């Protein structure tokens, strides 16, 4: 499980949300199913380099992993909306 307010790294593309593997977000909510302790997914907040929120999106739990101390950030531009 990835804790709330921790960084999460996408491990696969989520094209419908404009996200690609390697994008990093902060967990702002953990989705569970009623009566089931297993994590169903996460609500991620994604930011620009200067800290502005780009979007918040829900992703399945198996689409992300926790960040590690060996991860390196990489920048990619996204179209302005």
C-alpha positions, 0 to 999 in steps of 0.5 A: 500500500502507498500511504496518503501524501506519499509519491506514487510512480505510474508503471503503465500508461493511462491514455484516457488521463493523458498519463504515461509510465514514469509520471509521478503524483502524490496520493491524496486518497486511497480507494477501497471496496466496502468490506474489503481491506485491499486497496482498489486504487488511488487518487493522485494529484499531479503537478508541474515542476513549479508546483501547480496542480495539473490534474487529479485522477483515479488510477487502479492500484496495480498501475502505480508503485511507491517511489524509492530513494533511487528514482530520478525525476524526468520532465516532459511537457504537456499541452496547456488546457 
